[in-house]
Amino acid sequence: MHSALWQSVLGEIELTVSPANYLTWFTNTELLDLSESQATVGVSNVFAIKQFEVKFNDLIKTALEHNGAPVKTVLYRVKTTRKSVINRETTGSPTVDRVEELIAPPAKKSSKTPSSGLNPRYTFDNFIVGSSNDLAYTACQAVAAHPGVKYNPLFIYGGVGLGKTHLIQAVGNAIIARDPSARVIYISSETFVKEFLDHIRFKKAGFSDKYRNIDVLIVDDMQFIAGKEKTQEEFFHTFNALHQANKQIIIGSDKPPRSIPTLTERLRSRLEWGMAIDIQMPDFETRCAIVQTKASLSGVTLEQDTVEYLAKNIKTNIRELEGALNQLLAFAEMRGLVPDVSTAEGLIGNIRHSRPQHLTPKQIIDKTARHFQIESKEMCGIKRDKHIVVPRQIAMYLLRSELHLSFPKIASELGRKDHTTAIHSVEKIEKSIKLDFLIREQVAEIREKLYA
């Protein structure tokens, strides 16, 4: 009875939110109960409850009203397919494994899975989506639904610890969950190189057949294949065989194809055939979501101010953020403390990439100038040569994003009288970061130096 109503509600919502948000939050929902004043909506995991309460509650109430079911309140509950998932065997909290089962239901068992090389914990359900990775996430969803048809090859690139490995393995796990007979292999380029060398040195048979008679090939850390001409030639032929047979190829790398040194031109052109998408450093809201979700996996609910403190102070990558959280939870557990802001403050100083309290505008200007091998006084001077203007604009962007200075103050620090120059510079770099890989990489490198 509720199914038809909820499908109508979802149809309306799909027209008002982005495709990434709809895929992430709404596709696995259902209307569990409905009364005159209250609706109960089933969602996929514990973190989703917070997201719906904060971001989508009004949207859902409006859509329900438009479809003839006005309610005063909407409650959100985690859907369970097995009663034992959250049934406590002791008086304590659910174990970590049980919480993980709740957030990421295990994929269907398959005899192919052990040889696939995939980590079953890497799923779409426990991948946190934000503005930094929503395009990559949506593309991976499309590939998982239609392997070999859309975006072939799919090339996902980005800095260390941003979730590339999780995302590309999630595609493989989703394909196997949908079709247990699918032949999927996940491998790092280093392992591919090693196996190829063993094939040559020891005349081991079966190397070509292993990688050419499969449905999906997922190769991680493609940058490490650079400089290895014979291996690149073998991978080139493997790529061609799979692509011509309409088999899916997925690549993970820390650089786009054009930026991988000593990559042969013909292999580079193959890697650029499909779609290349980057994953950027997660924004503040996404970092908060990551902290909340990872804490939930450990059976801990953190106060919002603690979550925000960690998200504000750990900006380099997700691994650093998870490391800080794990350190906080372990310290609190060993000493019987509540993992709050004061405890986090005492530990954060030991984390290498936490934000230094002494960061000043001069440091940002000096390190930006040093990165581009120009003098700081040139950055603050009147010259408008291109090799000076772009670093100056990047420095203005960093003064705004890292220190949250006002535009008049930014203009003053760079020797400008008119603050509209600062506004234009910040907006230009914000746009360039989304569209220009080189600018994005330069900003990331300078930011890394600021917090080193």
Secondary structure, 3 states (H helix, E strand, C coil): CHHHHHHHHHHHHHCCCCHHHHHHHHCCCEEEEECCCEEEEEECCHHHHHHHHHHHHHHHHHHHHHCCCCCCEEEEEECCCCHHHCCCCCCCCCCHHHHHHHHCCCCCCCCCHHHHCCCCCCCCCCCCCCCCCHHHHHHHHHHHHCCCCCCCCEEEEECCCCCHHHHHHHHHHHHHHHCCCCCEEEEEHHHHHHHHHHHHHCCCCCHHHHHHCCCEEEEECHHHHCCCHHHHHHHHHHHHHHHHCCCEEEEEECCCHHHCCCCCHHHHHHHCCCEEEEECCCCHHHHHHHHHHHHHHCCCCCCHHHHHHHHHHECCCHHHHHHHHHHHHHHHHHHCCCCCHHHHHHHHCCCCCECCCCCCHHHHHHHHHHHCCCCHHHHCCCCCCHHHHHHHHHHHHHHHHHHCCCHHHHHHHCCCCCCHHHHHHHHHHHHHHHHCHHHHHHHHHHHHHHCC
